[in-house]
Amino acid sequence: MRTRVGKRNRLQSCKFFIRSLTTLRADQLGDLIESYKQDSVTLKEHILELCLYMAGGVDLNSAWGMSFEDREIAIRVINKQLKDRAPKGGKEFM
């Protein structure tokens, strides 16, 4: 039952995505593609930073398997630890 609901939600998401793409003008579509490219670069940077700061505690494949929420939590925890170890007025690293 659970997989059916998941498949149905994905299908609805795809339909919404396709419907929204068909209503965009060419210049808007180009902007959307550029924003997706930038989002993918940002995601890759966050994944690699997470692996780097974990010093082998999280490998690349495991990091890619984490949900967005899990990555955000991990980054907050890492920033807190780095800030606590840094001299007064330390900055966020990630």
Stockholm file with secondary structure:
# STOCKHOLM 1.0

chainA/1-94         MRTRVGKRNRLQSCKFFIRSLTTLRADQLGDLIESYKQDSVTLKEHILELCLYMAGGVDLNSAWGMSFEDREIAIRVINKQLKDRAPKGGKEFM
#=GR chainA/1-94 SS CHHHHHHHHHHHHHHHHHHHHHTSCHHHHHHHHHHHHHHHHHHHHHHHHHHHHTTTSSCHHHHHHSCHHHHHHHHHHHHHHHHHHSCTTCCCCC
#=GC SS_cons        CHHHHHHHHHHHHHHHHHHHHHTSCHHHHHHHHHHHHHHHHHHHHHHHHHHHHTTTSSCHHHHHHSCHHHHHHHHHHHHHHHHHHSCTTCCCCC
//
